């Protein structure tokens, strides 16, 4: 099983979603940004590193949100999600097709990757 970490990254009243690279698996679908946890990293360290690598941004990891074990046809992942606050003024798309700052009410307007869908539902229930 592959361990992956993602962040619900807030800036004011909105949070960040990113669109997967069209050349990668599930290209074009939306997700909460993050990536694979490397050996010896904590989940929080992995999330900070991935956001720096993919978005050239600094975050402050806050509280744990939820975990989902999800089976894609070719792999099984454990996706661990934290809420986080953006510390940088801007983001730079280094891996993704697009990024949007959205409110909870806008979540239903986007098609999310399979592993992220349960987090979308949980966010929609909270608000």
N, C-alpha and C positions, 0 to 999 in steps of 0.2 A: 504494500500500500504506500502511495506517495503522500507525504505530508505537505500541505500547502496552506499558506496563511494569507488572509486578505483583510483589508481595512475599510470600514465605513468611515470615510474621512470627511469631517465637517469643516466648513468655513462659514461662520455665521449660521443662518438658518437652513443652509443647503448642504448637500453632500455630493461627493464625486463618484461618478460611474465612468468606466472606460470601455471602449469598444475594441474587441479583440482584433489583432492583426488579421487581415483577410487571407494571408498566406499560411496561417496556423490553423490547427484543429479548432473547430467552432468559430472560425473567422467571421467577423461581422456581428457576433452576439455581444451583448453588454455584460459587464461583470463589475464586481468590486475589486479594485486593483490590489495586486500582491503577487506572490509566486512561491516557488518551492523553498522549503526549509532545508538548509544545508547542515551537514553533520556538525554537531557541537554548538549549534545556534539555539538560542531560546526562540520561541515564537515571536516575541516582541522584537528581538534583534533582527530576525529574518524579515519581518514586516518593514522595519526602518530601512534595511539594506535594499529590499526590492523596490520600495517607493523611490529611493535615491537613484537606483539603476534604471528604472522604467520611466520616471517622471521628473527626475532631477529636482526633487523636492524633499524638504525635511518635515517630519511629522513627530508629534508627541503621542505615543501610544497610551490610550486611556484604559477603560474597562473592557473585559472580555464580553463578547456578545453571544456567540453560539458556535457549535461545531456540527458539521454534516459529513457523514460518510456517504459517498456517492459513487456508483459504478457506471462508468462510461463503457461503451462496447470494447474498448481496447485497454482500459486501465481502471483501477479503483483508487480514489483519493479520499483523504481525510482533510477537509477544509475547515480551518480554525479562523474565526473572524473576531476582530477587536474593533472597537470604536477608537478613532484617533482624531487629532486636531492638526490641521495644516499649519506649519510654522513658517513656511516660505510664502512670499507674496504671489508667486506664479508657479505653474507647472510647465514642463516641456515634454511633449510626446516623443519618447525615444523608442517605444515598442508598439504603441497602440495606434489604431486608425483615427480615433476621436476620443474626446472626453467632454463630459457635460456636468455642470453643477445643477442639481435638481432638488426639488422639494419632495417630501413623502407623497404628496398628492400626485406627482408626475410619474411615480414608479411604474404604474400600469401601462405607460406609453412605450415601454421598451421591452424587447425580447432578450431575456437574460440566459446565460449559459446554465445548463442543467444543475450543476452543483450550487449555484447562487440563488436559484428560485425560492428555496425554502426561507432564505434570509429576507428576500423581497416580501414574501408573505408575512413573515414575523414583523417586519418594519411597518407594513400596512396595517396590521392588527394593533400595533402600539399607538398609531396616530389616527 
